[in-house]
Amino acid sequence: MNEGVSNQNLRREEAAARSALISVDAYDVELDLGTAEDPGAAGFRSRSTISFSCREAGAETFLDFIHGGVTSVVLNGRELPLDTAVDGSRIHLPGLDLVNVVTVDGTALYSRSGEGMHRFTDPADSRTYLYTQYEPADARRVFANFEQPDLKASFTFRVSAPSDWEVASNGAETNRTDLGGGISRWDFAPTQRISTYITSVLAGPYFKAEDSWSTVLPDGTVLDIPLGAYCRSSLAAHFDPQNIFETTKQGLAYFHELFAFPYPFGKYDSAFVPEYNLGAMENPGLVTFTEAYVFRSKATEAQYEARANTILHEMAHMWFGDLVTMAWWDDLWLKESFADYMGALAVDNATGFTNSWVSFANRRKAWAYVQDQLPTTHPIVADITDLEAAKQNFDGITYAKGASVLKQLVAYVGFDAFIEAARGYFREHAYGNTTLADLLRALSAASGRDMGLWARLWLQTAGVPTLTPEVDTDDGGVITAVTIVQNAPDPVSGEQVPRPHRLRIGLYNPDSSGALVRTGSVEIDVDGPRTAVPELTGLPRPALLLLNDEDLTYAKIRFDNESLQVLMQNLGRIPDPLARAVCFSALWNGVRDGAISASDYVRLIVHAAPAETGAGVLGVLLDNARFAVERYTPAERRSTLREVLYSLVVEQLHAAEAGSDRQLIWARNAAALGRRSTSHTELLRGLLQGTATVPGLAVDSDLRWLLWQALAATGNAAPAELDAELERDSTASGRVGFTTAAAAFPDPAVKAAAWQEAVHLNELSNQLLTATIEGFSIGSHELLDVFSADYFASLTLVWNSRSIELAGRVVAGLFPGAQDLPEHMVPADHPVLVASMDWLEANPEAPAALRRIIIEQQDQLLRALRAQAAGR
């Protein structure tokens, strides 16, 4: 097990037995952070007093606490002997009464992995910042508790910290006491009944902005919600809290009306914190976000839209997840799928951003399609046997596939019925826990439909259906028949499991200007392996027949041959951005499946990308094109294809409107391509030095580090130049950019040092570990292949010596997945695949979470090698 403690990984049956035995009333948690600024202080005092009831007098249960030492355990007034009570990360509580109070006093440890109480020292001013992050089960790293989502309670936090700090928690501050010596204690109001994993503490010299929002409730009372926004002091000059507050207010107004249930958690703070592992976390009253959303350099509208989406995703969780919480992690989708869908919906309906569903189709669903085709795919309602499995199920299926299926559900039952079901669900289960069955009852009651079969087909099966049109015409080009063929094999059994789809078919033809516009559409139900579409019989055959127009369902889409040929030459001429997004997504899936070659895809991008008006979509297209070049193209053709793409990028960089988002996207991609090509090194260095100018392009800190990374990776920068840049930009982001660049040098000694730091030393923080891995991974086979044997030899040690967060970054990030397929070699015979399969065979008892990462990386490599073989 991780960190050498065998009982950290709580099993589902253990949690069920505990919740059947006890109910928790309240926590009173005292945390002493007064010495946090001392780097020699590894931990802090944590005192947790818990009131709970037991259904069986004399029974025994246990608390969870990952600690640096336990000082005392007092149960119902009697002190328990530590040698029998403390067992690794569990504290045994024998001889329970029907009503109990337990107090655990001990030392919790500061974290550098982003789990538990993360401690960060700002390189810009040497000040110390703290925040907590718990999901799924890391509150036990900060205070002793019953760490499972269905044992809800009210929490009162009392935090001692330096008096000049800002300190916040879920509840509002109720009292502040000067303890002397520069230390104060903050007391916070008790929370509503919530789960342990969404409690939160923030402490440090944060900058804070304040605002408020109010609304009149149906009974005539006024609900006032104080708003706060935090960031590190050194980032305050770049912070835009007014925009954060605007989006927050838009979301509160929208969700209050939509859900007809008032926001239940008092205040609404948003804290942007360093070295964050996630995009954000829905802690009620104190939502935490990655500080990457504090834009210190020029950001595109797509980045601001993504931030708004995250803000509204987390806000949706206040109802889906915080107010009503899944009983166990099997039903994680009950909060994440809904929040993903609601976030996109709210951005579309409540803000000024207009491309929310385009972004969803391009990024979120693409994530789902990739995840759902891995050997480790699982149903949306997953089988989560323990906490390690829960940690890994925050994936593209739980989030994006679930949200995609909910979008299909709305098309199936209607939006009004869907929202009425949500309202009833909140009223019935407020402050409680639920399972799939509870939601299905609400949906059935609101829609008048039996949702059982729909749920079995969409929520309890895995895999991506593929929809392909068969189009027959007469000699005059009139449609005589259209049939939609559905291929939906179960990933395990191979048996066909067709899903019901409510979708639109769009008919597109050129107008007088040459634009490919929708000239008609039909909405149909697809069910079973073959579905006839008589509504299209007798119509002229369109230039493009687009299944899943408006992106209503979840499926890979194929094109008939005539439509595909039209698309390959005219995709950029479709004015509707969502229709373009659906087409781009379908074509990229074709590349991943080997149905379209990487070279054909890059040629398509060369034609279509210059006409793409959406910066977010353009960024996805170019990311995919680079990936197609580096992973899916045979080695002997790669350099030529890379230069085709690089030439396009540089040409468009110079042609783009000055200061535009598109110009910035082209510049970022020039730097990305420059990591593996020297054909435009002079341009990249010129942008850094000011000798090459692109009118309107702001070569600010973030772009500068991308350019330095490119130059370092090709050996066209000197270490002293990176040192000078770091001195100029001695910030947290600057340190990350420097770390990536320093590990990118094409020098065996540099690669060996980076490997040692990432794999064998275990001293890097989460963010610097990722930066080191990224820089190391930029390199030729001659530089990197020598580390493959040590990778497999070190897997068990890496996994056992680190938290799952850090171990997972090493295992996934350093898997030798960038490989070439030698001519005349079968993909399955590639040495890295053989080594991977040998490791899996030799380590059948390795933790399932570790094996899952290896299996997924192995499959991604096999897919790439097959694409290379098909491209020859």
N, C-alpha and C positions, 0 to 999 in steps of 0.2 A: 504494500500500500504506500501511497505518497507519504513522505516525511517519516516513514518507518513506524507509523502508528496503525496497528491492524484494525482498530475499532472506530476509525473516523468515518468509514463508508456506511452510513446508516442504510439499512435495507428496508424495503417497503413493508414487509411483514412485521418488522420491529416497530416501525412507525404506527402501523395499524393497531398493533397490540397496545402500544402506549396510549394512543388516543381513545381506545376502548376502555382503558383503565382510569384515566385522569381527565380533568378539565382545568384549565388555567384561568385564574381571575385577573391577577395583576403582577407587574414587575416594578420594582424600584431599583434603578441601576445608577451606581455612583462610579464615575471614571475620574481618575486623577491624572491630568495631562500636564501638570505643572513643570515637569522636567523634559518635556518633549523637545525643547531646543538643544538639549545636550545630546550630541551624536553618540556618546557613550552609554546613554540610557536605552537599553534594548527593549524595555517594556514599561508598563504603567499599572498602577493599582486599579483593579476592577472588583467591585462589590455588587453582587446581584442578590436581591431579596425577592422571592417569588411566593405568591399565595396561590394555592391550587387545592382542588378537591380530588378525592380518590373514591372510586366506587366499591372498593373492597378493603376493609380495615386489615392491617397486617401485611398487605401486599408490598411489593418492591418495584421501583422504577429507576430511571437514571436520567441525569442531566447531561448535556453536551457542553464541553469546554475545551478548546484547543489553547493551551496555556503555557506559561513559562514558570509555573509553580503555583500550587494551591496552599494558602495559609491556614484556612479553616473552613469546615462545613458544619453548619449548625442546623439541625432538623428538629422543628417543634421544641426548641429549647435545649436539646441535647447535642453536644459536639460529637461528631462522628470521627472515629480514628481514620487518619488519612491513608494509612497503609492498606486498609480494606476498602475505603470509600472511593479513593481516586485510582482509576484504572485507565491509564492512557488519556484519551480524550473524553472519557465518560466518568461521571461521578454517580456512584450507586447510592440510592436512597432506600434503605430497608425499613420495614416496620412502619408503614405509613398509617396515619389516622385518616378519618373521613375528610377532615379539613386540616390543611398543612401549611406551614410556612418554613421555607428553607432559605438560608443565607450562605452564599459562597463568596469567600474573600480570597483573592489571588492576584497573580500577575498575568496580564495579557501582553502580547508582543506586538511591537510596531511591525508593519509590513513594507516590503518594497515590491511586492507582486501585484498590488492593486486589490488584494483580498483582505478583508478585515479592516484594521485601522492603518491606512496607508500614510506613510510619512515622506514628505518631499522637501528638500532644501533647494530653494530657488537660486540658481547660479547667478542671476542678475543682481541680487542684493543679499544673498545668504540667509534669507528669512525662512522659517519653517512653517509648513502647511500640513494640516491633517484633514482627512475625510474618511468616511467608512463606505464600504461596498460589500454587500453580503450575498446577493443571490447566486446560487440557490441556498447555500447553507454556511455562510461565513460569519454570521452574527456570533456564533460560538467562539470565534477568534477574539472577540472583544468582551463578551460577558457570558456567564453561565446561563443556559436556557434550555428549553425543550425545542429543539431545532427541527420543526416540521410545520408545514403551512396550515394544517387544520387545528393546531393548538393555539388559537388566537387569544390575545389578552390585551389589557390596557397597559401602556408603558409610561413610566415617569423617569426622565433622565435628569441627573445632577452631575454637572461637569465642572471640575476645577482646572483652570488654565491661566496663563499669563493675563494680567488685568487689561493690557492694551490690545488683546485679541478680539476678534469677532467669534462668537460661539453660537451655534444654532443646532436645533434638533427638530423632530417632527412637530412637536407642540410649540406653542408660543412661550416666550420667556415670561416667567411669573415673578422671579426675584433674582437679585444679584447681590452677593455678599463679598465684601473685601476681607480676605483671609489674612492679609498682611504679607510682607515680603514680595510684593509685586504679583500676588496670586489672588484670583477671585473665584467664586463659585457661582455658576449659573444654574438655576432651577427652572425646569420646563413643565408646562401643563401636561397632565395625563392625556394620552392619545385615546381615540376610539379603539375598539377591539380590532387589532390588526395582527398580521403574522410577523414572526421575528425577522424575516428576510427583508422587510421593507422599513425597519427602523433605521435611524440614521443620525449621525453626529458630524458636524463640521466645526473645525477650530483652526484659527490662525489669523494672521494680520491681513485678512481679506478686505478688499474694497467692497463696499455694499451700497447699492442704490435702492430706493424705496418708492412705492406707488401703491395704488389700491384700485379695487374694482367693486362695484356694488350692483345689485339687482333687486327688484321688488318681486317677492315670492307670491304665489297665487293667493295666500291668505292675507296679503297686504303688508306683511313684515318686510323689512329691508335686510338683505344679506350683504354684509360688508366683508370683503376678503382682502386683508393686507397682502401686498406683493413685495417680494425682495429679490434682488439679483446680486450674486457674488462672483468675483473673480480675484485672482492674485493681484496684489497691489502693483506689481511691475507690468501688468497687462492693462491697467485701468485706462491708459491713454488710448487703447485700441478697442475698449469695450463700448458697446452700443446698447445699454440697457433700455433705452426708449423703444427700440425695435423689439427687444425681448418682451417688454411689457405689452406692446401693441399686439403681438401675436398671442400672448397669454390671455389678454382681454377678449380678443376675437374668439379664441377657443372656449373660454368660460361662457361667453354669451351663446355660442353655438350649441355646446353640449348641454347647457341648462335647458334650452328649449327642446333639443332633440330627445334627451333622456327623461325629462320631466321629473328629475330627482336632484335636489340641490347639492352642490359640492359639499361634502360632509366633513372636511378635515381642517376647517378654520383658515389658517394662513396658506399662502402659496408662494414658497421661495424657490428660486432656480439658482443652483450653484454650479459654476463652471470650474472644474478642478483638473489638476495636472496628472499626467501618467494614468489616465483612465482607461480601463480595459474595454469599455463598452461605448456606445453612442450616448446612452443615458440610462437612468434608473428611476423608477416611478415611486420613490419614497414619498408617502403622503405628507404634505406640508413642507418638504425639503427635497425637491427633485434634483438629482445630480446629473451633470452633463460633462462630456469631454470638453476641455478648453480649446480643442481644435475648432470649436464653433465661435471662439473669439478671434476674429480675423485680423491678424496683425499685418497682413499683406493684402493686396487687391484680391477680392473674391468675386466669383461670377454670380449671376442671378440664380443659377442652378444650385450653388452652394448655400445661398440664403434660403432658397426653397427647401433644400434638404434639412436645414436647421429648423425651419418652421414645421416641417413634417415631423421631426423628432420631438419638438416641443408638444405638438398636438397628439402624437403617438403616446407620449408619457401622460398627457392629460387624460386621454381616454382610459388609461389604466386606473385612474382614480375611481372609476366605476367598474370597469372590467379588470379585476385583479386585486384592487385594494379594498373596495367596498364588498365585492363578492370575489372570493378566492377559490382556486381549485383545491380539492381535498388533498391531492397528492400530485406529483409531477407528471403522471400519465396524462393529465388534462391541462398541462401547461398551455396548450393551444387555446384554452378557454379565455386566457388573457392576451397572449401574444398575437394570435391570429386576428382577434377582434381589434386590438390596438393598432396593428398594421393596417387593417382595412379602414378603421375610423380615422387614423392619421391622414391617410391619403384623401379620404372623403372630406374631412374638415379643411384641409388645405385648399381643396377644390371649391368648397362652398362658402368658406368663412374668411378667406384671405384674398389678397390681390394677385396671387400666383395662379397662372392659367394652365400649367402643364403638369399638374399633379399626377394624373392617370398616365400621361406619357412617361414620366419618370418611373412610375410603378411598373409599367410594361417593360421598360428598358433595363432597369436595374433589379428591382425586387423579384419579378417573375423569372428573370434570367438566373438569379441565385437559386430559386426553387427548382428550375429545370435541371440545373447542374446537380444539386443535392439529391434529387429524386431519381437520378439515373445511376447513382453509386450503388455498389453491392450492399452498403449499409443503410439503404433507404428504409423508411419505416412509415406506417400510417400516420396521419395527422394526430389521431389519438394513439399515442405510443405506449409501448410496454416498458415502463421505467422501473426497473427492479431495485435501484439503489441511487445514491446521490451522485456517484461518478457518472452514471448513465444520464442523470438529470442535467449535469453540467454540460454534457455534449449535445443535448437535444435543443439547445438554443441555436437552432440551425435554420437553413432555408426552407425546410418543410414546415416546422412549427410556426415560423413567421410568415414567409412569403407565399408558400403553397396554401397555408391555411387562409391567409387573406384573399388569395385568388379564388379559393373555393367559396369563401363567404360572398365575394362579388358575384359568383355564379348562383349562390343561394338567393341573393337579392333578385337576380333576374328570374329565378325559378318561382319564388313565393310572392314577390313584390316588395318594394321598399317599405310601404306602410305596415305590412304584416311583420316584416323583420324588426322594425323599430318598436312596434307594439309588443312584440315578444321580449325585446330587451328591457322595456319599461317594466313589464310584469316580472321578469327575472330579477331586476334590482329590488322591486318592492318585496318580493317573496323571500329573497336570500340576503338582504342587507346585513353586513357584518358577519356573514357566515361563510360556509364552504360548500362547493358544489361539484358535481360530476357531469359527464356528457348527458346522462339521463335527465337531469334537471333542465338543461337547456333544450333538449328535444321536446320535453313536455310544454315548455313555454312556446316554442316554435309551432308545435302542433295546435295548441290552443289558439294562437293568433292567426294562423294561416288556414285552419280547418283541414289540414293535410296530415296524414300519417307520415312522419319524417323518418321512421325507422329504416326503410329501405334506402332512402337517399343517404342517410348517415352511414349505413354499412358500405355503400358503394364509394362514397366520397371521403369519409372520415376514417374508415376502418380498413381501407385497402391502400396499397402503396403503388408507386409507379406513375409514369406520365403517359396518358393516352396520346395517340397520334391520329390526326384527322386528315384524310386525303380525298380530294374531289376527283371523281371520274366524270368527264364531260363528253357527251356525244352530240354531234351536230350533223345537219344534213349538208348537201353540197352548197347550199346558199348561206351557210354560216348561222343557221337558226338552230337553237338548242332543241334536241329531241329527248335528252334525258340527262339528269345530273344525279349522281349517287355519292353520298359521303361514306367513305369506308373508315371504320374505327378499328385501330389496332391497339389493344389495351391488355397486354400480357401481364399476369401477376409476376413480380420479380423473382419469386421463389419457386412457385409451381409451374410457371409458364402458361397456365390456363388463362383464357381470355376472360376479362372482367370488364365489359363495356360499361361506361358511365353514362348517365343521362346528361345531356348538354342543352341548355337554352342558349342559342347563339344567333348572330346575324351573319348573313352572307352579303358582302358588298360587291356591286357591279361597277367597275371603273372603266372609263373611256376617255380618250383625249378630247379636250375642248379646242376652240379655235386658236388658243394661244399655245397649244401643245401640252398644257397641264393635264395630268391624269386625275380626273375628278370622279366622284361617285355620281353615277347616273341612275342608280336604283339600289334597292336592298330588300331582302326578305328576312323575317325572323322565324326561326323554326326550332323544333325539338328534335335533337338527334338522340337516338336510343338504339342500342344493339349494334352488331357488327356492320350493318349496311342500312343506310337511311336514304330513301328516295326523296327528291325535292321537286315535286310536280309543279310548284309555283314558278319554276324557271323555264318549264317547257314552253316552247313557242316564242321565246324572247331571242333577240339577236345575241350571238355570243359576245360577251364583253372582252375588251383587251386584257383586263385583269379580273379574275374571280377570286375574291378574298374571303376565305373562311375566317370566322371569329372577328369580323369587323366590329370595332368598338371594344374589342378585348373583353368580352363578357365571360368567357369560360377559360378553364385551365387545360391546355392541351398543346402539344407540338403541332404546328400547321405545316402541311406540304402544299405545293402548288401543282396544278396541271402543267404540262410542258409548255403550252403556249403562254400561259400567265408567267411562268418562270422566265422565259425569254424576254418578255416585255419588261419584267422587273429588272433584270440584269442591265438593261440599257436605260431605263426610265424611272427608277425608283425615286431619284431626287426630284422628279417632276410631280410627285403626289403632294398637293398643298396641305392636306389634313395631317397634322403632326402625329395624332394617335394611329392613324392608318399606316403612316410611314414606320412608326415604332413597332407595330404588329408585324409588318413585312421584314424589317431589319431583324427582329427577334427570330422570326421563322427561318430566315436565311442563315443566321448564326447557328441555330440548332442544326441546320443542314450541314454546316461545316464541321461541327463537333461530331456529327454522326457519320461523316465521311461521304455524304451524298453530294457535297459541293467541295471542290478543292480549295485549299488555302490560297492558291494563286488566283483562282477565279474570284474569290471573296475580296482579295486585296484590289483586284482590278475594279470590282464593283464599288469599293470604297473610294478609289481614285475618281470614279465618275460621280458618285453621289455625295461624298462628304463636302466638297466645296459649295454645294447648294443647300446643305443642312443649316437651317436657321437657328435651331435650338442648341445652345452651348452644351447643355447636359447630354443631349443625344449625341452630339458630335464627339464629346469626350468618350462616351461608351463605344462608339464606332471605332475610334482610333485605338482605344485600349484593346478591343477585340482584334483589330487588324494587326497590331504589334504581337499579340499572343499567337495569332495564326502564323505569322512569320517565324517567330522564335520556337514554337512548339510543334506546329502541324505541317511545316514545310520541310521536305527532304533537305539534308545538309548541303548537298551540291547545288541547290537552287536558292538557298536562303539568302546569301549575300546579295544576289541580284534583286530579289524581291524586296529585301530590306531597303535597298537604295531607291527602288521605285517609290516606296512609301515615304522614305525620308525626303526625296525630292519634292513630292507633293506637299509635305508638311512645311518645308522651307519656303516653297513658292507661295503657299497660302498665308504663311506668317507675314510675308511682305505685302500680300495683296489685301489682307483683312483691314477692315475699318479701324482707324487709329483709336486706341483705347477701348476697343470692344471686348466683350467676353470671348468672342470667337478668336480674336487675336491672342488672348492669353492662353486659350486651349491649344492653339497651334504652337505657341512658345513652349509650353510645358511638354508637349509631345516631341518637339525638337530636342529638348534636353533628354527625354526618355530614350529616344532613338540614338542619341549621341553616346549612350552608355556602351553601345556595341558597334559603333561605326565612327570612323575618323574623317568621313568625307566632308563634314561641316564643322570641324574643330575650330577653324579660324572664326567662324560666325559666333560660336558659343563663347569663345574667349573674348571676342570683340564686344559681345553684349555685357560681359562682366567688367571689362576695362573701359567701356564707353567709346571704343574705336569703331564699333559697328552699331549703327542706330536703326531701330525700327520705330518710326514715328508713332507716338502714343503708347508704346509698351513700357510699363513700369517694371524695371528690373529691380524689384524689391527683395526683401530678405528671403522669402520662401523660394522665389524663382532663382535667386542667386545660388542657394544651396543645391537646387536641382542641376544647375549648370556646373557647379564645382564637382558634383558627384559624377557627372558625365565625363568631365575632363580627367578626374582621378581614375575612373574605371578604365580609361584607354591609355593611361600613363602619360597624360598631357598636363598634369598638374604636379606641383611639388608639395611635400608635406609642409614646408614653411608657408606656402600660400594658404593652405587650409588653416594653419595656426593663426595667420594674420586675419583671416575671415572670421574665425571664432572670437578673436579679440574684439573685432568690430561688432559682432553679434553674440555677445556673451549671455544669451538668454536660454531658457529651457529648450525652445525650438531650435535655436542655433546649435546647442549641444547635440541634439538628435541629428540634425543635418550634417554636422561635423563627423559624428560617429559613423554614419553610413558612408560618407565620402572616404574616411580614413581606412575603412575596411574594404573599400572597393579597389584599391591599387592592385594592378596585375603583378604582384610580387609574391613568390611562394612564402617568404617569411611573414609578410603581412597577413596572408590567408591563414597560415599556421597559428599566428597570434590570435586572430579573430576566432578561429575554431577553438582554441584553448579557452578563451574567455567565455564563449557561448556554451561549450559542452562540458568542460572539466572544472571550471573555477566557481561557478554559481555565485558571483558577486554582483552581477549587473541587475539594475532595476528592470521592471517589465518593459518600459519604453526603450531603454538603451539596449536591452537584449534584442528586441525586435529590430532596432536600427543596425546592430552589429550583424545580425543574420541577413538582413537585406543587403548590406554592403558586401559581405562575404560571398553571397550567392551570385554576384555579378562577376563572371569570369569564364574563361575558356575551360574546356574539358581537361586540358593539360594541367591547369591549376587546381581544379576541384575534384577530379576523379580519384585522386590519391586519398581522399578523406572518406570514401564510401565504406571501406571495410571498418573503419573506426566508428562510423555512424551506427552500423548494425551491432557492433560489439558493445557500444555504450548505451544502448536504449534502456536496458533494465536499470542501470545505475542512474541515468538521468531521471527516469520516472520515479524511482524510489527516493531520490534525494531532494526533490523539489515539490512545491505545490503543483496541483494539476494545471493551473494557469501557466506557470513558467515552463513546466515539462511539456505541455502541449505545444507551446510556441517553438521549442527546440525540435521536437519530434516532427511536427508538420513543416516547419520552416526550413530545416536542413535535410529533409528527405531529398536524395539526389534525383530529382524528377526531370531536370532539363537534360534530356539524352537524345542522341542521334541514333537512327536505325541504320546499321551498316547494310550495304547492298547485299542481297541474297540471304539476309537473316530474317527468320520469322519473328514477329514482334514478341511472342511469348518466350523466345529464347534469349532475349536481351539479358546481359549479365546482372543488371540492377534488378530486373523483375525476378530473375532466378534467386538472387540473394534475398530479396524481400520474401518470396514464397518459402525459401529455406528457413528464414527466421521465424515466420509464422508457424511452420510445421514443427520447429524445434522448441517453440515457446507456447504450447497450447494453454498453459495455465497463467500466462501473462494477463494483467488486468484488461478487462474487456474494453475500457476506454482507450488504452494504449493500442491494442490490436485494431480497434476501429480506425484510428488515425493511419496506421500502416496500410490497412486494406484500402482506405480511400485514396491515399497517395499512390499506391500501386495501381489502382484502377485508372487514375488520371494519367499516369505514365503510359499505361497500355493503350488508352484511347489516343494519346498523342502519337505513339509509334504506329498504330494502325492508320492514322491519318497520313503520316509520312509515307507509309507503304502504298496507300491508295493514290498518293500524289505523284508517284513515280511513273 
